[in-house]
Amino acid sequence: MGMDSFDIWTLWNHAAALVLKNRQPMWDNRATVYIIPNGEVSDDEMLITIQCELGRYSEEYSIKRDCFINILYFAAMRSQVSMEILGLGNENIVVSIEELREMTNVIDQLSTIYAYKSKIITLEQLAQEMKTQTVYFSTPLGDDDQGNRKLFLCSQQGSKTSYFPVFLTEDHMRAFYNQQKRSGYMILSDNLQHFLLSLDANKMLQELGVVIEPLNACNTAIPPLLRIR
């Protein structure tokens, strides 16, 4: 099993644990990660048993739980090691350092969002750190599959503010508009800083908030008039 066997956008905030062998976060230049199924482990530490390839011995490790995105960040950007991922299915998933390098932009994006959702950084800091990240969007006004003209915006429960949806990948944007049954639309892109400034073009757009990745657990709402300089 390789990289195509799991979706980082789904797993980024899952509880996970990194195996430390002899207090070093590598095992044959590979970080071994155990994904903890939600709800099965309540303690910060857990014990797992790792067997060597020949099955001649096993060792027990006490390991700290963390978030999967933090471990990905550690492997891809700090230690430059490949990963073996256990606990996602019947087979282990091996991810090479080359595959991780291809994902560094997504890992960085989700790591920043995780820091905000964990209250490590403020929303303003998140916007500042992500200002050069590309976002994908379309015009808010469009037609549905019945030919009706409508605004394709998002709402937040208990709020009167409407939110302009933006996405970190083109595929996520297409999935959103397919779900909304929107027919033909343009795919536009810009960095987050320029996109937010572009909302000052008219009063209606100024009054909109922005929601990043509305379909994913990493969805992040930015209130109206927050701008990055």
Z-matrix of the N, CA and C atoms (Angstrom, degrees):
N
C 1 1.458
C 2 1.523 1 109.74
N 3 1.314 2 116.94 1 140.02
C 4 1.453 3 120.81 2 179.72
C 5 1.509 4 111.44 3 -126.79
N 6 1.318 5 113.57 4 -155.07
C 7 1.452 6 121.18 5 -171.91
C 8 1.528 7 113.18 6 -62.48
N 9 1.332 8 117.41 7 -30.52
C 10 1.456 9 120.16 8 -176.79
C 11 1.529 10 112.35 9 -74.38
N 12 1.337 11 117.04 10 1.33
C 13 1.464 12 120.18 11 -176.73
C 14 1.525 13 113.47 12 -89.20
N 15 1.316 14 117.75 13 -9.64
C 16 1.457 15 118.48 14 177.97
C 17 1.524 16 110.19 15 -144.11
N 18 1.339 17 115.12 16 162.59
C 19 1.451 18 122.27 17 -175.89
C 20 1.523 19 108.63 18 -116.55
N 21 1.320 20 116.10 19 111.95
C 22 1.461 21 120.76 20 -178.03
C 23 1.527 22 111.65 21 -58.82
N 24 1.345 23 117.78 22 -30.77
C 25 1.459 24 121.34 23 -177.94
C 26 1.520 25 111.32 24 -67.99
N 27 1.324 26 116.80 25 -24.68
C 28 1.462 27 121.03 26 177.52
C 29 1.524 28 111.10 27 -88.04
N 30 1.328 29 116.78 28 -37.16
C 31 1.466 30 121.08 29 -171.49
C 32 1.522 31 114.44 30 -93.10
N 33 1.332 32 118.42 31 -8.32
C 34 1.468 33 120.89 32 -169.01
C 35 1.522 34 113.40 33 -54.36
N 36 1.344 35 117.68 34 -34.19
C 37 1.465 36 119.24 35 -176.42
C 38 1.526 37 112.49 36 -107.55
N 39 1.333 38 117.45 37 18.41
C 40 1.468 39 120.68 38 176.35
C 41 1.528 40 110.26 39 -75.40
N 42 1.308 41 115.19 40 147.48
C 43 1.463 42 119.67 41 172.22
C 44 1.518 43 109.10 42 -66.78
N 45 1.330 44 116.73 43 136.64
C 46 1.460 45 121.41 44 -178.95
C 47 1.521 46 108.20 45 -147.69
N 48 1.319 47 115.76 46 169.11
C 49 1.458 48 120.55 47 179.06
C 50 1.519 49 109.15 48 -140.81
N 51 1.313 50 115.65 49 142.13
C 52 1.462 51 122.07 50 179.38
C 53 1.519 52 108.96 51 -103.69
N 54 1.319 53 116.74 52 124.50
C 55 1.462 54 121.26 53 179.26
C 56 1.526 55 109.39 54 -74.18
N 57 1.321 56 116.29 55 128.81
C 58 1.461 57 121.04 56 175.69
C 59 1.519 58 108.58 57 -108.96
N 60 1.309 59 116.71 58 117.79
C 61 1.458 60 120.55 59 178.37
C 62 1.528 61 107.89 60 -104.29
N 63 1.333 62 116.44 61 123.05
C 64 1.462 63 122.07 62 -176.22
C 65 1.527 64 111.06 63 54.06
N 66 1.348 65 115.65 64 36.16
C 67 1.454 66 123.81 65 177.40
C 68 1.523 67 113.01 66 65.44
N 69 1.305 68 117.73 67 13.93
C 70 1.459 69 121.18 68 176.59
C 71 1.526 70 108.48 69 -113.40
N 72 1.356 71 118.41 70 132.64
C 73 1.480 72 120.43 71 -175.92
C 74 1.523 73 113.31 72 -79.48
N 75 1.322 74 116.57 73 45.37
C 76 1.456 75 120.84 74 177.34
C 77 1.524 76 108.65 75 -147.35
N 78 1.298 77 114.64 76 149.18
C 79 1.456 78 120.99 77 173.10
C 80 1.516 79 105.13 78 -137.43
N 81 1.323 80 116.43 79 106.22
C 82 1.459 81 121.43 80 -173.03
C 83 1.536 82 110.24 81 52.86
N 84 1.362 83 115.46 82 48.68
C 85 1.467 84 122.34 83 -179.47
C 86 1.526 85 112.47 84 60.68
N 87 1.312 86 115.51 85 27.29
C 88 1.461 87 119.42 86 179.24
C 89 1.525 88 109.19 87 -134.24
N 90 1.292 89 116.77 88 127.30
C 91 1.459 90 121.07 89 173.82
C 92 1.526 91 107.73 90 -80.19
N 93 1.311 92 117.19 91 124.91
C 94 1.458 93 121.33 92 -179.36
C 95 1.525 94 108.99 93 -98.61
N 96 1.318 95 115.61 94 119.84
C 97 1.461 96 121.44 95 -174.81
C 98 1.522 97 109.49 96 -113.33
N 99 1.325 98 116.10 97 134.32
C 100 1.461 99 121.36 98 175.94
C 101 1.521 100 107.89 99 -111.70
N 102 1.328 101 117.40 100 118.71
C 103 1.460 102 121.86 101 177.90
C 104 1.526 103 108.69 102 -83.44
N 105 1.319 104 116.37 103 123.73
C 106 1.457 105 121.43 104 -178.52
C 107 1.524 106 108.78 105 -92.41
N 108 1.335 107 118.69 106 116.95
C 109 1.468 108 120.15 107 178.50
C 110 1.523 109 110.66 108 -56.69
N 111 1.312 110 116.86 109 138.17
C 112 1.462 111 121.32 110 -177.55
C 113 1.522 112 111.53 111 -55.99
N 114 1.316 113 115.76 112 130.79
C 115 1.456 114 120.97 113 173.61
C 116 1.514 115 115.19 114 88.68
N 117 1.321 116 118.55 115 -9.39
C 118 1.464 117 119.21 116 -175.40
C 119 1.528 118 112.96 117 -87.01
N 120 1.319 119 117.39 118 -23.84
C 121 1.460 120 120.64 119 -177.65
C 122 1.524 121 107.99 120 -129.03
N 123 1.322 122 116.96 121 126.64
C 124 1.461 123 119.79 122 -176.96
C 125 1.525 124 112.59 123 -103.95
N 126 1.319 125 117.76 124 -20.02
C 127 1.461 126 120.31 125 -177.48
C 128 1.520 127 111.40 126 -83.69
N 129 1.346 128 115.26 127 157.54
C 130 1.464 129 119.79 128 177.25
C 131 1.522 130 111.18 129 -69.23
N 132 1.333 131 116.39 130 -29.02
C 133 1.453 132 119.95 131 179.22
C 134 1.521 133 109.43 132 -112.76
N 135 1.305 134 115.95 133 151.23
C 136 1.456 135 120.15 134 176.45
C 137 1.520 136 108.73 135 -143.61
N 138 1.322 137 116.79 136 160.24
C 139 1.459 138 122.14 137 177.35
C 140 1.518 139 109.11 138 -107.99
N 141 1.304 140 117.02 139 131.66
C 142 1.458 141 120.43 140 171.65
C 143 1.529 142 108.39 141 -130.49
N 144 1.305 143 116.00 142 157.55
C 145 1.455 144 121.81 143 179.45
C 146 1.523 145 109.31 144 -112.04
N 147 1.318 146 116.68 145 126.54
C 148 1.461 147 122.78 146 178.20
C 149 1.522 148 108.77 147 -111.18
N 150 1.321 149 117.78 148 129.23
C 151 1.460 150 121.78 149 176.82
C 152 1.527 151 109.71 150 -101.76
N 153 1.320 152 115.89 151 145.02
C 154 1.452 153 118.74 152 176.11
C 155 1.530 154 109.08 153 -72.02
N 156 1.329 155 117.35 154 165.12
C 157 1.455 156 121.35 155 -174.07
C 158 1.519 157 112.51 156 -59.37
N 159 1.343 158 117.59 157 -33.83
C 160 1.466 159 120.20 158 -178.25
C 161 1.526 160 112.08 159 -84.04
N 162 1.337 161 116.18 160 -6.41
C 163 1.453 162 119.87 161 178.16
C 164 1.514 163 114.53 162 70.88
N 165 1.342 164 118.11 163 17.47
C 166 1.453 165 120.92 164 -175.47
C 167 1.527 166 112.33 165 -83.82
N 168 1.315 167 116.97 166 -19.13
C 169 1.463 168 118.27 167 178.78
C 170 1.522 169 108.59 168 -154.80
N 171 1.285 170 114.40 169 164.54
C 172 1.459 171 119.15 170 174.30
C 173 1.518 172 109.03 171 -136.93
N 174 1.326 173 115.42 172 153.03
C 175 1.453 174 120.01 173 178.69
C 176 1.516 175 108.58 174 -129.74
N 177 1.311 176 115.35 175 147.24
C 178 1.450 177 120.59 176 -179.45
C 179 1.524 178 108.84 177 -106.04
N 180 1.319 179 116.61 178 135.72
C 181 1.455 180 121.64 179 -177.91
C 182 1.521 181 110.01 180 -123.63
N 183 1.314 182 115.22 181 137.37
C 184 1.458 183 120.61 182 169.64
C 185 1.517 184 106.63 183 -96.65
N 186 1.324 185 116.93 184 120.25
C 187 1.454 186 119.56 185 -171.95
C 188 1.522 187 111.15 186 -129.65
N 189 1.311 188 115.17 187 149.26
C 190 1.456 189 122.14 188 -179.05
C 191 1.521 190 110.00 189 -85.20
N 192 1.335 191 115.06 190 136.06
C 193 1.463 192 119.71 191 174.26
C 194 1.521 193 109.72 192 -75.68
N 195 1.296 194 115.10 193 148.79
C 196 1.467 195 120.79 194 176.58
C 197 1.515 196 107.06 195 -150.82
N 198 1.322 197 116.29 196 -170.73
C 199 1.453 198 121.54 197 177.66
C 200 1.528 199 108.05 198 -98.51
N 201 1.319 200 117.39 199 141.98
C 202 1.466 201 121.49 200 -175.83
C 203 1.525 202 112.03 201 -56.25
N 204 1.340 203 118.00 202 -38.09
C 205 1.462 204 119.73 203 -177.70
C 206 1.527 205 111.25 204 -65.55
N 207 1.344 206 117.25 205 -33.15
C 208 1.458 207 119.67 206 177.82
C 209 1.529 208 111.03 207 -65.93
N 210 1.337 209 115.71 208 -39.22
C 211 1.459 210 119.37 209 179.41
C 212 1.527 211 110.83 210 -69.85
N 213 1.339 212 116.85 211 -39.69
C 214 1.468 213 119.93 212 175.07
C 215 1.527 214 110.88 213 -59.77
N 216 1.326 215 115.92 214 -43.51
C 217 1.466 216 120.50 215 179.41
C 218 1.527 217 110.08 216 -60.96
N 219 1.331 218 115.63 217 -43.35
C 220 1.466 219 121.12 218 178.66
C 221 1.522 220 110.89 219 -59.63
N 222 1.323 221 116.54 220 -47.19
C 223 1.469 222 120.57 221 -176.23
C 224 1.523 223 111.71 222 -69.44
N 225 1.331 224 117.30 223 -44.10
C 226 1.466 225 120.65 224 -173.19
C 227 1.519 226 112.83 225 -79.82
N 228 1.331 227 118.08 226 -38.30
C 229 1.461 228 120.05 227 -169.15
C 230 1.522 229 114.21 228 -110.66
N 231 1.317 230 116.36 229 -23.73
C 232 1.460 231 118.10 230 -178.41
C 233 1.527 232 111.87 231 -99.05
N 234 1.332 233 116.56 232 -53.30
C 235 1.464 234 120.04 233 -171.73
C 236 1.510 235 114.31 234 -103.23
N 237 1.348 236 117.76 235 -14.20
C 238 1.462 237 121.02 236 178.64
C 239 1.531 238 111.32 237 53.79
N 240 1.329 239 115.42 238 53.77
C 241 1.464 240 119.77 239 178.52
C 242 1.528 241 109.31 240 -122.95
N 243 1.324 242 115.40 241 155.61
C 244 1.461 243 120.07 242 174.15
C 245 1.529 244 108.43 243 -77.16
N 246 1.330 245 116.48 244 173.50
C 247 1.455 246 120.48 245 -175.55
C 248 1.514 247 110.89 246 -132.76
N 249 1.327 248 115.01 247 144.68
C 250 1.458 249 121.54 248 167.57
C 251 1.518 250 106.28 249 -115.88
N 252 1.338 251 116.79 250 122.90
C 253 1.460 252 121.71 251 -173.15
C 254 1.518 253 109.14 252 -109.62
N 255 1.328 254 116.05 253 122.17
C 256 1.457 255 122.41 254 -179.96
C 257 1.526 256 109.06 255 -112.13
N 258 1.310 257 116.08 256 149.86
C 259 1.446 258 120.23 257 171.74
C 260 1.518 259 114.99 258 100.20
N 261 1.353 260 117.51 259 7.87
C 262 1.464 261 120.11 260 179.89
C 263 1.522 262 113.04 261 -102.81
N 264 1.308 263 116.95 262 -10.60
C 265 1.463 264 119.41 263 -177.78
C 266 1.504 265 110.50 264 178.07
N 267 1.325 266 115.53 265 -158.39
C 268 1.457 267 119.98 266 -177.36
C 269 1.522 268 112.90 267 -77.40
N 270 1.321 269 116.54 268 -23.32
C 271 1.458 270 120.66 269 -178.72
C 272 1.514 271 110.46 270 -118.16
N 273 1.331 272 116.13 271 148.89
C 274 1.454 273 119.96 272 174.62
C 275 1.525 274 109.63 273 -73.17
N 276 1.327 275 115.82 274 151.16
C 277 1.461 276 121.15 275 178.79
C 278 1.516 277 108.23 276 -110.17
N 279 1.308 278 116.93 277 124.70
C 280 1.458 279 122.02 278 177.90
C 281 1.521 280 108.67 279 -106.80
N 282 1.323 281 115.63 280 124.59
C 283 1.460 282 121.85 281 -179.85
C 284 1.520 283 108.10 282 -116.55
N 285 1.316 284 116.99 283 121.61
C 286 1.464 285 120.93 284 -177.54
C 287 1.522 286 110.62 285 -76.91
N 288 1.331 287 115.98 286 161.69
C 289 1.456 288 119.85 287 177.73
C 290 1.523 289 110.31 288 -64.40
N 291 1.339 290 117.20 289 -30.34
C 292 1.470 291 120.00 290 177.77
C 293 1.530 292 110.37 291 -64.60
N 294 1.339 293 116.56 292 -42.39
C 295 1.464 294 119.79 293 177.40
C 296 1.515 295 111.07 294 -64.22
N 297 1.337 296 116.35 295 -39.91
C 298 1.462 297 119.86 296 178.57
C 299 1.522 298 111.38 297 -64.23
N 300 1.334 299 116.67 298 -38.41
C 301 1.469 300 119.39 299 178.70
C 302 1.525 301 110.97 300 -62.03
N 303 1.329 302 116.76 301 -36.09
C 304 1.461 303 119.77 302 178.36
C 305 1.526 304 112.24 303 -66.47
N 306 1.331 305 116.36 304 -19.80
C 307 1.464 306 121.43 305 -176.68
C 308 1.524 307 112.89 306 -102.15
N 309 1.328 308 118.60 307 5.08
C 310 1.462 309 119.32 308 -170.76
C 311 1.524 310 112.55 309 -60.66
N 312 1.338 311 118.06 310 -33.92
C 313 1.466 312 119.34 311 -179.64
C 314 1.524 313 110.91 312 -66.26
N 315 1.338 314 116.47 313 -44.54
C 316 1.468 315 120.66 314 178.32
C 317 1.530 316 110.05 315 -65.22
N 318 1.328 317 117.04 316 -42.85
C 319 1.460 318 120.88 317 179.22
C 320 1.527 319 110.27 318 -59.20
N 321 1.333 320 116.00 319 -42.73
C 322 1.464 321 120.62 320 179.78
C 323 1.534 322 110.77 321 -64.77
N 324 1.339 323 117.01 322 -43.20
C 325 1.464 324 121.19 323 178.85
C 326 1.531 325 111.13 324 -59.67
N 327 1.333 326 116.09 325 -50.84
C 328 1.455 327 120.08 326 -176.81
C 329 1.527 328 111.75 327 -69.63
N 330 1.322 329 117.24 328 -29.68
C 331 1.459 330 120.48 329 176.39
C 332 1.528 331 110.46 330 -66.01
N 333 1.330 332 116.42 331 -39.72
C 334 1.469 333 120.76 332 177.86
C 335 1.523 334 110.41 333 -66.17
N 336 1.332 335 116.19 334 -43.77
C 337 1.470 336 119.98 335 178.92
C 338 1.525 337 110.38 336 -63.95
N 339 1.331 338 117.39 337 -40.37
C 340 1.463 339 120.76 338 177.80
C 341 1.532 340 110.49 339 -60.89
N 342 1.333 341 116.63 340 -41.74
C 343 1.470 342 120.06 341 179.33
C 344 1.525 343 110.82 342 -61.43
N 345 1.335 344 116.69 343 -38.95
C 346 1.466 345 119.92 344 177.82
C 347 1.525 346 111.24 345 -68.32
N 348 1.327 347 116.87 346 -46.52
C 349 1.457 348 119.95 347 -177.63
C 350 1.534 349 111.72 348 -67.84
N 351 1.323 350 116.36 349 -22.63
C 352 1.465 351 120.77 350 176.84
C 353 1.526 352 111.72 351 -90.90
N 354 1.340 353 117.12 352 4.18
C 355 1.469 354 124.22 353 177.83
C 356 1.525 355 112.50 354 65.23
N 357 1.343 356 115.53 355 27.15
C 358 1.464 357 120.28 356 174.64
C 359 1.532 358 109.46 357 -81.35
N 360 1.330 359 116.74 358 -35.54
C 361 1.461 360 121.83 359 175.69
C 362 1.529 361 108.86 360 -126.10
N 363 1.326 362 116.22 361 161.74
C 364 1.460 363 121.22 362 178.49
C 365 1.525 364 110.34 363 -86.06
N 366 1.328 365 116.04 364 169.48
C 367 1.455 366 120.71 365 177.01
C 368 1.527 367 110.51 366 -61.81
N 369 1.329 368 117.28 367 -39.44
C 370 1.461 369 120.98 368 178.58
C 371 1.534 370 110.52 369 -62.78
N 372 1.330 371 116.89 370 -39.65
C 373 1.467 372 120.20 371 177.39
C 374 1.518 373 110.87 372 -66.36
N 375 1.346 374 117.01 373 -40.49
C 376 1.463 375 120.34 374 176.92
C 377 1.528 376 110.04 375 -58.63
N 378 1.332 377 116.74 376 -48.61
C 379 1.466 378 120.26 377 -179.70
C 380 1.525 379 110.89 378 -60.63
N 381 1.327 380 116.86 379 -40.09
C 382 1.465 381 120.56 380 179.50
C 383 1.521 382 111.12 381 -64.95
N 384 1.341 383 116.58 382 -43.21
C 385 1.466 384 120.24 383 -178.37
C 386 1.528 385 111.83 384 -69.52
N 387 1.337 386 116.98 385 -28.09
C 388 1.461 387 120.34 386 -176.89
C 389 1.534 388 112.90 387 -100.57
N 390 1.312 389 118.02 388 8.82
C 391 1.463 390 119.73 389 -171.85
C 392 1.519 391 113.57 390 -62.42
N 393 1.316 392 118.59 391 -28.06
C 394 1.470 393 120.13 392 -179.92
C 395 1.526 394 112.43 393 -93.10
N 396 1.331 395 118.09 394 -1.67
C 397 1.458 396 121.52 395 179.92
C 398 1.531 397 110.14 396 -72.85
N 399 1.310 398 115.96 397 138.91
C 400 1.467 399 121.14 398 178.21
C 401 1.517 400 110.18 399 -74.57
N 402 1.334 401 115.87 400 132.97
C 403 1.458 402 121.04 401 172.14
C 404 1.524 403 108.43 402 -120.21
N 405 1.334 404 115.41 403 148.66
C 406 1.467 405 122.21 404 -178.89
C 407 1.524 406 108.11 405 -111.79
N 408 1.325 407 115.84 406 139.87
C 409 1.463 408 119.81 407 -175.68
C 410 1.527 409 108.96 408 -157.85
N 411 1.316 410 115.67 409 174.68
C 412 1.458 411 121.01 410 175.41
C 413 1.528 412 107.91 411 -139.03
N 414 1.313 413 116.33 412 178.50
C 415 1.454 414 120.17 413 176.37
C 416 1.524 415 108.63 414 -67.33
N 417 1.333 416 118.68 415 142.25
C 418 1.469 417 118.64 416 -178.69
C 419 1.522 418 113.82 417 -69.05
N 420 1.321 419 117.39 418 -26.32
C 421 1.462 420 120.70 419 -178.50
C 422 1.524 421 110.06 420 -93.37
N 423 1.323 422 116.85 421 130.15
C 424 1.456 423 120.51 422 -179.55
C 425 1.512 424 111.47 423 -163.58
N 426 1.332 425 116.43 424 -174.64
C 427 1.463 426 122.53 425 -178.63
C 428 1.517 427 110.53 426 -108.16
N 429 1.340 428 116.11 427 142.58
C 430 1.450 429 118.91 428 171.93
C 431 1.522 430 109.45 429 -86.53
N 432 1.333 431 117.07 430 -178.30
C 433 1.462 432 119.72 431 -174.77
C 434 1.530 433 112.98 432 -72.44
N 435 1.336 434 117.05 433 -4.40
C 436 1.472 435 121.45 434 174.67
C 437 1.523 436 111.79 435 -100.13
N 438 1.341 437 116.00 436 3.38
C 439 1.454 438 120.48 437 -179.95
C 440 1.519 439 114.31 438 82.77
N 441 1.329 440 117.24 439 11.35
C 442 1.466 441 120.75 440 179.52
C 443 1.530 442 109.98 441 -85.99
N 444 1.314 443 116.56 442 135.92
C 445 1.462 444 122.82 443 178.97
C 446 1.524 445 108.59 444 -81.34
N 447 1.337 446 117.99 445 130.79
C 448 1.463 447 120.05 446 -179.04
C 449 1.525 448 110.35 447 -156.72
N 450 1.330 449 115.32 448 166.01
C 451 1.454 450 121.58 449 175.13
C 452 1.525 451 108.98 450 -92.54
N 453 1.313 452 115.83 451 126.25
C 454 1.459 453 120.93 452 178.72
C 455 1.534 454 108.20 453 -96.98
N 456 1.327 455 114.81 454 82.03
C 457 1.452 456 122.19 455 -179.40
C 458 1.527 457 108.73 456 -122.65
N 459 1.314 458 116.76 457 169.78
C 460 1.461 459 121.84 458 179.08
C 461 1.528 460 109.29 459 -113.00
N 462 1.316 461 115.45 460 156.75
C 463 1.456 462 120.82 461 176.64
C 464 1.514 463 109.19 462 -126.57
N 465 1.319 464 115.72 463 161.80
C 466 1.459 465 122.04 464 179.92
C 467 1.518 466 107.72 465 -123.03
N 468 1.313 467 117.08 466 132.42
C 469 1.455 468 120.77 467 -175.99
C 470 1.530 469 110.52 468 -56.64
N 471 1.331 470 115.34 469 129.83
C 472 1.456 471 120.57 470 178.74
C 473 1.513 472 114.41 471 82.10
N 474 1.325 473 117.67 472 5.07
C 475 1.465 474 121.15 473 -179.56
C 476 1.523 475 109.91 474 -122.92
N 477 1.314 476 116.37 475 143.11
C 478 1.464 477 121.47 476 177.24
C 479 1.528 478 111.75 477 -89.12
N 480 1.325 479 116.87 478 -6.63
C 481 1.464 480 121.55 479 -179.00
C 482 1.527 481 110.76 480 -76.38
N 483 1.323 482 116.41 481 137.29
C 484 1.460 483 121.50 482 171.26
C 485 1.524 484 108.41 483 -96.48
N 486 1.343 485 115.96 484 149.67
C 487 1.459 486 120.98 485 -173.78
C 488 1.526 487 110.89 486 -122.92
N 489 1.323 488 115.00 487 133.31
C 490 1.464 489 123.64 488 177.33
C 491 1.528 490 107.28 489 -80.00
N 492 1.336 491 119.81 490 119.11
C 493 1.467 492 120.63 491 -179.18
C 494 1.529 493 112.35 492 -78.51
N 495 1.326 494 116.61 493 131.88
C 496 1.463 495 121.90 494 173.10
C 497 1.524 496 107.68 495 -130.73
N 498 1.332 497 116.29 496 159.40
C 499 1.459 498 121.21 497 -169.30
C 500 1.518 499 110.46 498 -136.48
N 501 1.323 500 115.54 499 152.86
C 502 1.457 501 120.67 500 179.99
C 503 1.524 502 112.33 501 -91.96
N 504 1.338 503 117.36 502 -9.12
C 505 1.463 504 120.91 503 173.22
C 506 1.530 505 108.80 504 -140.70
N 507 1.325 506 115.76 505 154.15
C 508 1.474 507 120.32 506 176.63
C 509 1.525 508 110.59 507 -65.02
N 510 1.324 509 117.53 508 -38.11
C 511 1.468 510 120.65 509 -179.01
C 512 1.523 511 111.23 510 -61.02
N 513 1.322 512 117.34 511 -40.21
C 514 1.464 513 120.29 512 179.30
C 515 1.527 514 110.86 513 -66.60
N 516 1.320 515 115.99 514 -35.10
C 517 1.464 516 119.40 515 177.17
C 518 1.527 517 110.59 516 -65.41
N 519 1.316 518 116.86 517 -44.46
C 520 1.471 519 120.23 518 179.21
C 521 1.530 520 110.83 519 -62.48
N 522 1.330 521 116.84 520 -41.09
C 523 1.465 522 120.68 521 179.56
C 524 1.527 523 110.83 522 -61.42
N 525 1.334 524 116.44 523 -39.97
C 526 1.458 525 120.80 524 179.78
C 527 1.527 526 110.64 525 -64.24
N 528 1.329 527 117.59 526 -49.18
C 529 1.463 528 119.46 527 -177.03
C 530 1.528 529 112.20 528 -72.09
N 531 1.327 530 117.40 529 -27.54
C 532 1.466 531 119.18 530 171.95
C 533 1.520 532 110.53 531 -64.35
N 534 1.326 533 116.04 532 -41.80
C 535 1.461 534 120.17 533 177.96
C 536 1.524 535 111.11 534 -64.61
N 537 1.326 536 116.41 535 -36.02
C 538 1.464 537 121.64 536 179.72
C 539 1.532 538 112.40 537 -81.52
N 540 1.337 539 116.42 538 -1.06
C 541 1.467 540 123.07 539 -179.83
C 542 1.534 541 111.64 540 56.98
N 543 1.319 542 114.93 541 42.78
C 544 1.458 543 120.29 542 177.11
C 545 1.521 544 109.08 543 -88.26
N 546 1.330 545 116.21 544 132.72
C 547 1.464 546 119.70 545 175.96
C 548 1.521 547 108.26 546 -87.80
N 549 1.322 548 118.69 547 -175.21
C 550 1.451 549 125.47 548 -170.19
C 551 1.516 550 117.38 549 -23.58
N 552 1.316 551 116.64 550 131.31
C 553 1.468 552 121.89 551 -179.69
C 554 1.523 553 108.77 552 -151.29
N 555 1.317 554 116.00 553 157.21
C 556 1.461 555 121.80 554 176.46
C 557 1.523 556 109.67 555 -84.74
N 558 1.319 557 115.58 556 146.22
C 559 1.461 558 121.11 557 172.00
C 560 1.525 559 107.45 558 -103.13
N 561 1.311 560 116.61 559 113.94
C 562 1.458 561 123.02 560 -179.59
C 563 1.525 562 108.82 561 -111.21
N 564 1.308 563 117.37 562 158.39
C 565 1.461 564 120.36 563 177.62
C 566 1.523 565 110.38 564 -149.87
N 567 1.309 566 115.12 565 151.49
C 568 1.461 567 122.88 566 176.00
C 569 1.520 568 106.45 567 -166.59
N 570 1.338 569 117.57 568 170.01
C 571 1.457 570 116.83 569 174.34
C 572 1.527 571 109.15 570 -78.34
N 573 1.315 572 116.93 571 160.87
C 574 1.460 573 121.52 572 -173.04
C 575 1.525 574 111.75 573 -60.69
N 576 1.316 575 117.07 574 -38.83
C 577 1.458 576 120.54 575 -179.89
C 578 1.525 577 111.24 576 -60.02
N 579 1.333 578 117.16 577 -51.31
C 580 1.464 579 120.74 578 -178.93
C 581 1.523 580 111.96 579 -66.07
N 582 1.344 581 115.88 580 -36.66
C 583 1.462 582 118.82 581 179.46
C 584 1.530 583 110.93 582 -61.82
N 585 1.338 584 117.22 583 -47.20
C 586 1.463 585 119.76 584 -179.82
C 587 1.525 586 111.19 585 -61.77
N 588 1.323 587 117.44 586 -40.35
C 589 1.467 588 120.57 587 178.68
C 590 1.522 589 111.40 588 -65.55
N 591 1.335 590 117.01 589 -31.70
C 592 1.464 591 120.54 590 -178.89
C 593 1.529 592 112.38 591 -67.01
N 594 1.337 593 116.97 592 -19.80
C 595 1.455 594 120.08 593 179.49
C 596 1.532 595 112.34 594 -69.89
N 597 1.331 596 116.60 595 -12.27
C 598 1.461 597 120.12 596 177.71
C 599 1.526 598 112.07 597 -79.65
N 600 1.348 599 116.97 598 4.00
C 601 1.467 600 120.58 599 -177.86
C 602 1.526 601 112.05 600 -63.63
N 603 1.329 602 117.76 601 -34.24
C 604 1.465 603 119.55 602 175.77
C 605 1.531 604 109.69 603 -151.10
N 606 1.342 605 115.13 604 165.59
C 607 1.463 606 120.34 605 -172.14
C 608 1.522 607 112.02 606 -64.68
N 609 1.335 608 118.80 607 -36.89
C 610 1.453 609 120.33 608 -178.85
C 611 1.528 610 111.02 609 -61.66
N 612 1.340 611 116.73 610 -44.74
C 613 1.458 612 120.35 611 179.42
C 614 1.522 613 111.45 612 -67.55
N 615 1.340 614 116.90 613 -35.52
C 616 1.465 615 120.56 614 179.00
C 617 1.520 616 111.98 615 -59.67
N 618 1.321 617 116.24 616 -31.05
C 619 1.465 618 120.71 617 -175.99
C 620 1.529 619 112.84 618 -82.49
N 621 1.336 620 116.31 619 -4.63
C 622 1.466 621 119.96 620 179.96
C 623 1.521 622 111.04 621 -87.41
N 624 1.334 623 115.56 622 141.53
C 625 1.437 624 119.09 623 164.21
C 626 1.523 625 108.52 624 -83.13
N 627 1.312 626 116.58 625 -178.22
C 628 1.470 627 121.82 626 178.39
C 629 1.523 628 107.51 627 -130.34
N 630 1.327 629 117.38 628 136.53
C 631 1.455 630 120.06 629 174.46
C 632 1.529 631 108.36 630 -120.75
N 633 1.323 632 114.79 631 124.59
C 634 1.466 633 121.89 632 178.17
C 635 1.522 634 108.52 633 -88.71
N 636 1.331 635 117.16 634 127.76
C 637 1.466 636 123.18 635 176.05
C 638 1.541 637 113.05 636 55.52
N 639 1.335 638 117.95 637 61.73
C 640 1.472 639 120.16 638 -175.92
C 641 1.522 640 115.20 639 -61.24
N 642 1.343 641 119.11 640 -23.17
C 643 1.461 642 120.79 641 -177.01
C 644 1.523 643 113.47 642 -89.95
N 645 1.330 644 117.92 643 -10.41
C 646 1.457 645 120.66 644 -174.15
C 647 1.526 646 111.91 645 -106.73
N 648 1.329 647 115.75 646 161.82
C 649 1.464 648 120.33 647 178.77
C 650 1.522 649 111.93 648 -64.01
N 651 1.325 650 116.87 649 -17.97
C 652 1.465 651 120.45 650 179.21
C 653 1.523 652 112.39 651 -85.55
N 654 1.345 653 117.93 652 8.32
C 655 1.462 654 120.33 653 -176.64
C 656 1.523 655 110.32 654 -53.57
N 657 1.335 656 115.39 655 135.19
C 658 1.455 657 122.52 656 -173.64
C 659 1.519 658 109.53 657 -135.52
N 660 1.324 659 117.06 658 122.28
C 661 1.463 660 122.03 659 -177.57
C 662 1.525 661 110.64 660 -94.15
N 663 1.325 662 115.78 661 132.93
C 664 1.457 663 122.72 662 175.16
C 665 1.524 664 107.36 663 -113.54
N 666 1.323 665 119.39 664 124.23
C 667 1.459 666 121.03 665 -175.23
C 668 1.530 667 112.15 666 -71.21
N 669 1.334 668 117.77 667 163.14
C 670 1.463 669 120.78 668 177.91
C 671 1.529 670 111.51 669 -56.97
N 672 1.333 671 114.53 670 145.71
C 673 1.471 672 123.81 671 173.15
C 674 1.528 673 114.63 672 72.45
N 675 1.335 674 119.53 673 5.46
C 676 1.464 675 119.14 674 171.03
C 677 1.526 676 107.00 675 -77.57
N 678 1.313 677 116.23 676 121.18
C 679 1.469 678 121.87 677 -178.35
C 680 1.525 679 109.56 678 -127.04
N 681 1.346 680 115.59 679 155.70
C 682 1.463 681 121.16 680 -179.70
C 683 1.521 682 108.10 681 -115.47
N 684 1.299 683 117.27 682 126.00
C 685 1.477 684 121.93 683 -179.17
C 686 1.511 685 110.45 684 -106.32
